[in-house]
Amino acid sequence: MDALPGLLLAFSHRPKETFPLILNFGATELALPVARVWHRFAGQRNLARQWILQWPEHTATALIPLVFVKPCDNSEAALFALRLLYEQGHSELLQTVANRWDRADMWPALEKILTQNPMEIYPARIPKAPDFWHPAMWSRPRLIT
């Protein structure tokens, strides 16, 4: 695992070329970058899914704390990766990892988040609408006579 910092650096600069190498390494440091790929990049989604399902304990250990922080891209990516594990039948593993924090309310809170209906999940920040969506900016149509 001495090569892990170099592998992370290479993955941050050239993710497409180094992703196949990452599949062979299970480390908690890799969980968040892989979760980001799973959440954002459709082209690499299958490899990210493969890594998450191949290393579920590493994924859960690294990402469970991120679900409970202020909503951001990292917490959103963590939630989607943990939801994948939950849907693929890793609920017992998630419960075991959540119980490592010695808090009785950790697993029920996590399970509630993971089983939440996707229609109830709103974005952390709703962006401002572009100017062309405001009716005051529209010009009146002119009819050709």
C-alpha positions as a Markdown table, in Angstrom:
| # | Residue | x | y | z |
|---|---|---|---|---|
| 1 | Met | 0.0 | 0.0 | 0.0 |
| 2 | Asp | 3.0 | 2.3 | -0.3 |
| 3 | Ala | 1.9 | 3.1 | -3.8 |
| 4 | Leu | -1.5 | 4.4 | -2.7 |
| 5 | Pro | -0.6 | 8.1 | -2.6 |
| 6 | Gly | 0.9 | 7.8 | -6.1 |
| 7 | Leu | -2.2 | 5.9 | -7.3 |
| 8 | Leu | -4.5 | 8.6 | -5.9 |
| 9 | Leu | -2.5 | 11.3 | -7.6 |
| 10 | Ala | -2.5 | 9.4 | -10.9 |
| 11 | Phe | -6.2 | 8.8 | -10.6 |
| 12 | Ser | -6.9 | 12.5 | -10.0 |
| 13 | His | -5.0 | 13.5 | -13.1 |
| 14 | Arg | -5.9 | 10.7 | -15.5 |
| 15 | Pro | -8.9 | 8.8 | -14.2 |
| 16 | Lys | -9.8 | 6.9 | -17.4 |
| 17 | Glu | -6.3 | 5.4 | -17.7 |
| 18 | Thr | -5.8 | 4.5 | -14.0 |
| 19 | Phe | -9.3 | 3.3 | -13.1 |
| 20 | Pro | -8.7 | -0.3 | -14.2 |
| 21 | Leu | -5.7 | -0.4 | -11.8 |
| 22 | Ile | -7.8 | 0.9 | -8.9 |
| 23 | Leu | -10.0 | -2.2 | -9.1 |
| 24 | Asn | -7.2 | -4.3 | -7.6 |
| 25 | Phe | -6.9 | -2.1 | -4.5 |
| 26 | Gly | -9.3 | -1.9 | -1.6 |
| 27 | Ala | -8.6 | 1.2 | 0.5 |
| 28 | Thr | -10.8 | 3.6 | 2.3 |
| 29 | Glu | -8.9 | 6.5 | 0.6 |
| 30 | Leu | -10.2 | 5.3 | -2.7 |
| 31 | Ala | -13.9 | 5.2 | -1.7 |
| 32 | Leu | -14.7 | 8.9 | -2.1 |
| 33 | Pro | -13.1 | 9.3 | -5.5 |
| 34 | Val | -14.8 | 6.2 | -6.8 |
| 35 | Ala | -18.1 | 7.3 | -5.3 |
| 36 | Arg | -17.8 | 10.6 | -7.1 |
| 37 | Val | -17.2 | 8.7 | -10.4 |
| 38 | Trp | -20.2 | 6.5 | -9.7 |
| 39 | His | -22.4 | 9.6 | -9.1 |
| 40 | Arg | -21.1 | 11.9 | -11.9 |
| 41 | Phe | -19.5 | 10.2 | -14.8 |
| 42 | Ala | -21.6 | 7.8 | -16.9 |
| 43 | Gly | -18.7 | 6.6 | -18.9 |
| 44 | Gln | -16.9 | 5.1 | -15.9 |
| 45 | Arg | -20.0 | 4.2 | -14.0 |
| 46 | Asn | -19.6 | 0.4 | -14.5 |
| 47 | Leu | -16.1 | 0.3 | -13.2 |
| 48 | Ala | -17.1 | 2.4 | -10.2 |
| 49 | Arg | -20.0 | 0.1 | -9.5 |
| 50 | Gln | -17.7 | -2.9 | -9.8 |
| 51 | Trp | -15.2 | -1.3 | -7.3 |
| 52 | Ile | -17.9 | -0.4 | -4.8 |
| 53 | Leu | -19.4 | -3.9 | -4.9 |
| 54 | Gln | -16.0 | -5.6 | -4.7 |
| 55 | Trp | -14.9 | -3.5 | -1.7 |
| 56 | Pro | -18.1 | -2.9 | 0.2 |
| 57 | Glu | -16.5 | -2.6 | 3.7 |
| 58 | His | -14.0 | -0.1 | 2.5 |
| 59 | Thr | -16.8 | 1.9 | 0.9 |
| 60 | Ala | -19.0 | 1.9 | 3.9 |
| 61 | Thr | -16.2 | 2.7 | 6.4 |
| 62 | Ala | -15.2 | 5.8 | 4.4 |
| 63 | Leu | -18.5 | 7.1 | 3.3 |
| 64 | Ile | -20.9 | 6.6 | 6.2 |
| 65 | Pro | -19.6 | 9.7 | 8.1 |
| 66 | Leu | -19.9 | 11.8 | 4.9 |
| 67 | Val | -23.7 | 11.2 | 4.7 |
| 68 | Phe | -24.2 | 13.0 | 8.0 |
| 69 | Val | -22.3 | 16.2 | 7.2 |
| 70 | Lys | -23.6 | 19.4 | 5.6 |
| 71 | Pro | -25.0 | 18.6 | 2.1 |
| 72 | Cys | -22.4 | 18.9 | -0.6 |
| 73 | Asp | -21.2 | 17.0 | -3.7 |
| 74 | Asn | -19.1 | 14.6 | -1.5 |
| 75 | Ser | -22.1 | 13.8 | 0.8 |
| 76 | Glu | -24.3 | 13.3 | -2.2 |
| 77 | Ala | -21.9 | 11.0 | -3.9 |
| 78 | Ala | -21.4 | 9.1 | -0.7 |
| 79 | Leu | -25.2 | 8.7 | -0.3 |
| 80 | Phe | -25.6 | 7.3 | -3.8 |
| 81 | Ala | -22.7 | 4.8 | -3.3 |
| 82 | Leu | -24.2 | 3.6 | 0.0 |
| 83 | Arg | -27.6 | 3.4 | -1.5 |
| 84 | Leu | -26.1 | 1.1 | -4.2 |
| 85 | Leu | -24.7 | -1.2 | -1.4 |
| 86 | Tyr | -28.0 | -1.2 | 0.4 |
| 87 | Glu | -30.0 | -2.1 | -2.7 |
| 88 | Gln | -27.5 | -4.9 | -3.6 |
| 89 | Gly | -28.1 | -6.6 | -0.2 |
| 90 | His | -25.3 | -5.3 | 1.9 |
| 91 | Ser | -27.5 | -3.9 | 4.7 |
| 92 | Glu | -26.0 | -6.2 | 7.3 |
| 93 | Leu | -22.5 | -5.0 | 6.4 |
| 94 | Leu | -23.7 | -1.4 | 6.5 |
| 95 | Gln | -25.3 | -2.0 | 9.9 |
| 96 | Thr | -22.1 | -3.6 | 11.2 |
| 97 | Val | -19.9 | -0.7 | 10.0 |
| 98 | Ala | -22.4 | 1.9 | 11.3 |
| 99 | Asn | -22.3 | 0.2 | 14.8 |
| 100 | Arg | -18.5 | 0.7 | 15.0 |
| 101 | Trp | -19.2 | 4.3 | 16.0 |
| 102 | Asp | -20.8 | 3.1 | 19.3 |
| 103 | Arg | -23.9 | 5.3 | 18.7 |
| 104 | Ala | -27.3 | 3.6 | 19.0 |
| 105 | Asp | -28.9 | 6.1 | 16.7 |
| 106 | Met | -26.4 | 5.8 | 13.9 |
| 107 | Trp | -27.8 | 2.8 | 12.1 |
| 108 | Pro | -31.5 | 3.8 | 12.3 |
| 109 | Ala | -30.6 | 7.3 | 10.9 |
| 110 | Leu | -28.5 | 5.8 | 8.1 |
| 111 | Glu | -31.2 | 3.2 | 7.2 |
| 112 | Lys | -33.8 | 6.0 | 7.1 |
| 113 | Ile | -31.7 | 8.0 | 4.7 |
| 114 | Leu | -30.9 | 5.0 | 2.5 |
| 115 | Thr | -34.6 | 3.9 | 2.3 |
| 116 | Gln | -35.9 | 7.4 | 1.6 |
| 117 | Asn | -37.9 | 7.7 | -1.6 |
| 118 | Pro | -35.8 | 9.4 | -4.3 |
| 119 | Met | -38.7 | 11.7 | -5.1 |
| 120 | Glu | -38.3 | 13.2 | -1.6 |
| 121 | Ile | -34.6 | 14.0 | -2.2 |
| 122 | Tyr | -34.1 | 17.6 | -3.1 |
| 123 | Pro | -30.8 | 19.1 | -4.3 |
| 124 | Ala | -28.7 | 20.6 | -1.6 |
| 125 | Arg | -28.7 | 24.0 | -3.4 |
| 126 | Ile | -31.2 | 25.1 | -6.0 |
| 127 | Pro | -29.3 | 27.2 | -8.6 |
| 128 | Lys | -30.6 | 30.6 | -9.8 |
| 129 | Ala | -32.7 | 30.5 | -12.9 |
| 130 | Pro | -31.1 | 31.9 | -16.0 |
| 131 | Asp | -32.2 | 35.3 | -17.2 |
| 132 | Phe | -34.1 | 34.0 | -20.2 |
| 133 | Trp | -36.5 | 32.2 | -17.9 |
| 134 | His | -37.8 | 35.5 | -16.3 |
| 135 | Pro | -40.8 | 36.9 | -18.3 |
| 136 | Ala | -39.6 | 40.5 | -17.7 |
| 137 | Met | -36.6 | 39.8 | -20.0 |
| 138 | Trp | -38.7 | 38.5 | -22.8 |
| 139 | Ser | -39.4 | 40.7 | -25.8 |
| 140 | Arg | -42.8 | 41.1 | -27.3 |
| 141 | Pro | -43.4 | 39.0 | -30.4 |
| 142 | Arg | -43.9 | 41.0 | -33.6 |
| 143 | Leu | -46.3 | 39.9 | -36.1 |
| 144 | Ile | -45.5 | 40.2 | -39.8 |
| 145 | Thr | -48.2 | 42.2 | -41.4 |
